[in-house]
Amino acid sequence: MSRTMRTLPLLVVLLIVGCTDNAAPHGANFASVTGLFVASCGHTEHEFRCWGNLSDLFGQAGSQAPVRLAAPYGSLQSVATSGSEGCGLDVAGALYCWGFGSPYAAVAPDLRFSQVVVGQAHRCALATGGTLYCWGATDYSGVDPANPTIRDCSPTPLYAYSCVPFPQPVAGNERFKAVSVGYYHTCALTEGGQVLCWGEGAVGQIGQGPDSNYSRVPHPISSPDRFSGVASAAWHSCAVSTASRVLCWGSNYSGEIGTGSAVAENYTPAPISVPATISMKSVALGEAHSCALDASGAAWCWGTGGIGTGAPSSPLPALVLGRLTFRSLGAGSDFTCGVSDTGAWCWGANNYGQLGNGSTTESPIPVRVANQDQFD
């Protein structure tokens, strides 16, 4: 199969000069918020709501503030999408997918999952026992090429490729704690703290050094570190080491690696430490930007779009404005959301209402998601 494929919007898998109103309002109880391409979703103890461009993803009218998803998506508690294709998990960990020519349906109903991610041509889901299952285009799935389920999935004789038609364990015998995907690559964190990547690596996004631009099955990144978290976006990935450092690799076209430069055609094929003297505990990636939480819960971002610093870009980590303390972050294509004790806040692009504050005006600083006091 050719590894040059269509490029569709990816959910980007799984993470303020000026002030904001930091008073804690009633009902600020989001547990997490996930950034999709031009939409966001978040869940509370009892509800799951989304906002932004919902028509392409879920077939319902878009909204500039959180709304419940219509059937059949209303029972989901987490989602991952790429373009109009996606997967989600319900509260019991059952997996449902749609798109790629198929309607909304249960997938691997005998298994239960803790996480699902969706790339441009493949999907992966982490089972509750630590086995990682992937399916879709064989070249990006990480499944052993000798797996007997692989078959020809060519829609036409001129577009030939093989696929893994339903979830299969990735090659090797590792147990995993987390998984993330870019457009055509995957990186996953093992229970032992290694990060393994596979798939397309033309701009270094699989992190295995300058001589590796493609890996069909999982291989460790070129780093001796052990890690506690991993995230991937379109063409780059980052991981948090057990020493609280953030290391990134892949495309640096927009400064998303955080090395202090942003040069066209520039990329980093092996993990490099993001210059920072602050201990970091988690990381979330957008299409051309990266964000991390430090040990105090302050957010730092770099790259272009959705960085929340009041500026359009930064080649080095810069503090998100607003004096907010976050528990978690989630990044979309060019916007970011975070959950604090005062609720969910978002910043960056807002052309579809993906910031959830009741408008379509972009914001270079965090704005509070609307109507959170109405949640159960």
C-alpha positions in Angstrom: 0.0 0.0 0.0 1.2 3.5 -0.8 1.9 5.4 2.4 0.8 8.7 0.8 -2.9 8.9 1.7 -5.7 11.4 2.0 -5.3 13.9 4.8 -8.5 14.5 6.7 -9.1 16.3 10.0 -7.9 14.2 12.9 -9.0 14.1 16.5 -6.1 14.6 18.1 -6.3 10.2 21.1 -6.4 9.6 26.1 -4.0 15.2 28.2 -3.4 34.4 30.7 -1.5 39.2 29.8 -5.0 39.5 31.0 -7.1 37.9 33.7 -10.0 35.6 33.9 -12.8 35.2 36.5 -11.3 32.5 38.7 -14.3 32.4 41.1 -15.7 28.9 41.4 -19.3 28.8 40.0 -21.9 26.3 40.9 -21.9 23.1 38.8 -18.2 23.2 37.7 -17.9 19.5 37.6 -16.3 18.4 34.3 -14.0 15.4 34.8 -12.2 15.9 31.5 -12.6 17.6 28.1 -11.4 16.1 24.8 -10.5 18.3 21.9 -11.7 16.9 18.5 -10.8 18.6 15.2 -13.3 21.5 15.4 -15.4 20.3 18.3 -15.0 19.4 22.0 -16.6 16.9 24.3 -16.6 16.6 28.1 -18.1 14.4 30.7 -19.2 15.0 34.3 -20.2 12.3 36.7 -23.6 11.9 35.1 -23.5 13.5 31.7 -21.5 13.7 28.4 -21.9 16.8 26.3 -20.3 18.2 23.2 -20.0 21.5 21.3 -18.6 22.9 18.1 -19.1 21.3 14.7 -21.3 18.3 15.5 -22.8 17.8 12.1 -19.8 16.2 10.5 -19.1 14.0 13.5 -22.5 13.1 14.9 -25.0 14.2 12.3 -26.7 16.9 14.5 -26.7 20.6 14.5 -23.6 22.4 15.7 -23.6 24.3 19.0 -21.6 27.1 20.5 -22.3 25.7 24.0 -22.4 22.1 25.4 -25.4 20.0 24.4 -26.3 16.3 24.8 -25.6 14.0 21.8 -28.6 12.6 20.0 -29.1 8.8 19.6 -27.2 6.6 19.0 -24.2 8.6 20.3 -25.9 9.8 23.5 -24.8 6.7 25.5 -21.1 7.4 24.9 -18.8 8.6 27.6 -15.7 9.3 25.5 -15.1 9.7 21.7 -12.3 9.8 19.3 -12.7 11.0 15.7 -11.0 11.6 12.4 -13.0 13.6 9.9 -16.5 12.2 10.0 -15.3 8.8 11.2 -15.0 7.9 14.8 -15.3 5.5 17.8 -16.5 5.8 21.3 -16.8 4.0 24.6 -19.9 3.8 26.8 -19.8 3.8 30.6 -19.2 0.0 30.7 -16.2 0.2 28.3 -18.1 -1.3 25.3 -16.7 0.0 21.9 -18.8 1.5 19.1 -17.5 2.8 15.8 -18.8 4.5 12.7 -17.5 5.8 9.3 -15.0 4.2 7.0 -18.1 3.1 5.0 -19.8 1.5 8.0 -22.7 2.7 10.2 -22.6 3.1 14.0 -22.2 -0.4 15.4 -20.7 -2.3 18.3 -17.1 -3.5 17.7 -15.5 -6.5 19.5 -18.5 -6.8 21.8 -16.9 -9.5 24.0 -14.1 -7.1 25.0 -14.1 -4.0 27.3 -11.8 -1.1 26.7 -10.4 1.9 28.6 -9.3 4.0 25.6 -9.9 4.4 21.9 -8.0 6.5 19.3 -8.7 7.1 15.6 -6.2 7.9 12.9 -6.7 8.8 9.2 -6.6 5.1 8.1 -6.5 3.0 11.3 -8.0 2.8 14.8 -6.7 1.4 18.1 -8.4 0.5 21.3 -6.8 -0.4 24.6 -8.5 -3.3 26.4 -8.9 -3.3 30.2 -6.3 -6.0 30.6 -3.6 -4.0 28.8 -3.7 -5.7 25.3 -3.7 -3.1 22.5 -5.9 -3.9 19.5 -5.6 -2.1 16.2 -7.3 -2.4 12.8 -7.6 -0.6 9.5 -4.9 -0.1 6.9 -2.3 -2.8 7.5 0.7 -0.5 7.0 -0.3 1.6 10.0 -2.0 -0.9 12.3 1.0 -2.4 14.0 -0.5 -5.8 13.6 1.9 -8.7 12.6 2.1 -8.8 8.8 1.5 -12.6 9.0 -1.8 -12.2 10.9 -4.3 -14.4 9.0 -7.1 -11.8 9.2 -5.3 -9.4 6.9 -7.1 -9.1 3.5 -7.4 -7.0 0.4 -9.6 -4.0 1.1 -9.1 -2.2 -2.3 -12.1 -0.1 -3.3 -10.9 -0.1 -6.9 -8.1 -1.9 -8.8 -6.2 1.5 -8.9 -6.3 1.9 -5.2 -4.9 -1.3 -3.8 -4.2 -1.8 -0.1 -4.5 -4.4 2.5 -6.3 -4.0 5.8 -7.0 -5.6 9.2 -10.8 -5.7 9.1 -11.5 -5.9 12.8 -9.5 -5.4 16.0 -6.3 -7.6 16.4 -3.5 -7.4 19.0 -0.5 -5.5 17.8 2.7 -7.4 17.2 4.7 -8.3 20.3 3.7 -9.3 23.8 3.6 -6.0 25.5 1.0 -4.8 27.9 0.1 -1.1 27.5 -1.2 1.7 29.7 -2.0 4.4 27.0 -2.1 4.8 23.3 -2.1 7.9 21.0 -2.3 8.4 17.2 -1.3 11.0 14.6 -2.5 10.9 11.0 -0.6 7.8 10.1 1.5 6.9 13.1 0.8 5.4 16.6 2.7 5.7 19.9 1.8 3.7 23.0 3.1 3.5 26.5 3.9 0.1 27.9 3.3 -1.0 31.5 7.1 -0.9 31.9 7.3 2.8 30.9 8.6 2.4 27.4 7.2 4.3 24.5 6.8 2.2 21.3 5.8 3.8 17.9 5.0 2.5 14.5 3.6 3.6 11.1 4.7 6.5 8.9 7.8 8.3 10.0 8.8 10.6 7.1 9.1 13.6 9.4 10.4 11.7 12.4 7.1 11.2 14.1 7.9 7.6 15.1 11.0 8.8 17.0 13.3 6.0 16.0 16.2 8.1 14.6 17.2 9.6 11.3 17.5 6.2 9.6 13.9 5.1 10.3 11.1 6.7 8.3 8.6 3.8 8.6 7.9 0.9 10.9 5.2 -1.6 10.3 5.2 -3.0 13.9 5.9 -1.4 17.3 9.5 -0.4 18.1 10.9 1.6 21.0 11.7 5.3 20.4 15.3 6.3 20.6 15.5 7.3 24.2 16.7 5.5 27.4 14.1 7.3 29.5 11.1 5.7 31.1 7.8 7.5 30.7 4.5 8.2 32.5 2.5 9.5 29.5 2.5 9.9 25.8 0.5 12.0 23.2 0.4 12.3 19.4 -1.0 14.7 16.9 -0.9 15.0 13.1 2.9 14.8 12.6 4.5 14.9 16.0 4.5 13.2 19.4 5.6 14.0 22.9 6.0 12.0 26.1 6.5 12.8 29.8 9.4 11.0 31.4 9.4 9.7 35.0 11.9 12.5 35.7 9.1 15.0 34.8 10.7 16.1 31.5 8.8 16.5 28.3 10.5 15.0 25.2 9.1 15.6 21.7 9.8 14.3 18.2 8.5 14.7 14.6 7.6 17.8 12.7 8.7 21.2 14.0 7.3 23.3 11.1 5.4 25.5 13.5 7.6 25.2 16.6 5.5 22.3 18.1 8.6 20.5 19.3 9.4 23.4 21.6 13.2 23.6 20.8 13.2 27.4 20.2 12.9 27.3 16.4 10.3 26.9 13.8 11.7 26.3 10.3 9.9 25.0 7.2 11.0 21.4 6.4 12.4 21.2 10.0 11.8 18.0 12.0 13.3 16.0 14.8 13.6 12.2 14.2 14.5 11.3 17.7 13.1 12.5 21.1 14.6 15.8 22.3 14.0 17.4 25.7 11.8 20.5 25.6 13.9 23.3 27.3 12.2 23.9 30.6 13.3 24.0 34.2 9.8 23.2 35.4 8.7 19.7 36.3 5.9 18.6 33.9 3.2 15.9 34.6 1.1 15.6 31.5 1.1 16.7 27.8 -1.6 17.3 25.2 -1.0 17.9 21.5 -2.9 19.8 18.7 -2.1 19.8 15.0 0.7 22.4 15.3 1.0 23.1 19.0 1.8 21.3 22.3 0.7 22.0 25.9 1.8 20.5 29.2 0.8 20.8 32.8 3.5 21.5 35.4 3.5 20.0 38.9 1.4 22.9 40.3 -1.3 22.5 37.6 -0.2 25.6 35.5 -0.5 25.1 31.7 2.4 25.8 29.4 2.1 25.8 25.6 4.3 26.2 22.5 3.9 26.0 18.7 1.2 27.8 16.7 -2.5 28.1 17.4 -4.3 27.3 20.7 -1.4 28.2 23.0 -3.4 30.6 25.3 -0.5 33.0 25.9 -2.1 36.0 24.1 0.3 35.5 21.2 -0.3 33.5 18.0 2.8 31.3 18.4 5.8 30.6 20.6 8.8 28.3 19.8 9.4 27.7 23.5 7.1 26.8 26.4 5.1 29.9 27.5 2.7 30.1 30.4 -1.0 30.1 29.6 -2.5 33.3 30.9 -5.2 33.6 33.6 -3.7 32.1 36.7 -5.8 29.0 36.3 -4.8 25.7 37.9 -5.8 22.7 35.7 -6.3 19.0 36.5 -6.1 17.9 32.8 -5.8 19.3 29.3 -7.2 18.3 25.9 -6.2 19.7 22.5 -8.0 20.0 19.2 -6.6 21.1 15.9 -5.8 24.7 16.8 -7.4 25.1 20.2 -7.0 23.7 23.7 -9.3 23.0 26.7 -8.5 22.4 30.3 -10.4 21.4 33.4 -9.9 23.3 36.6 -11.7 23.5 40.0 -13.7 26.3 38.4 -14.8 24.2 35.5 -13.8 23.8 31.9 -11.9 26.6 30.0 -10.9 26.7 26.3 -8.7 28.9 24.1 -7.7 29.3 20.5 -9.7 29.0 17.3 -13.4 29.2 17.6 -14.9 29.3 14.1 -17.3 26.5 14.9 -17.9 27.3 18.5 -15.4 24.7 19.7 -14.5 26.9 22.7 -18.0 26.4 24.0 -18.5 29.9 25.4 -21.5 30.8 23.3 -19.7 32.6 20.5 -17.6 31.9 17.4 -14.9 34.5 18.2 -11.4 33.1 18.7 -9.7 33.8 22.0 -6.0 34.0 22.7 -6.7 33.5 26.4 -8.8 31.0 28.3 -12.6 31.5 28.3 -15.0 29.6 30.4 -17.3 27.0 28.7 -20.9 28.1 29.0 -23.8 26.6 30.9 -21.8 24.4 33.2 -24.2 25.2 36.1 -26.9 23.4 34.1 -25.3 20.0 34.3 -26.5 17.2 36.5 
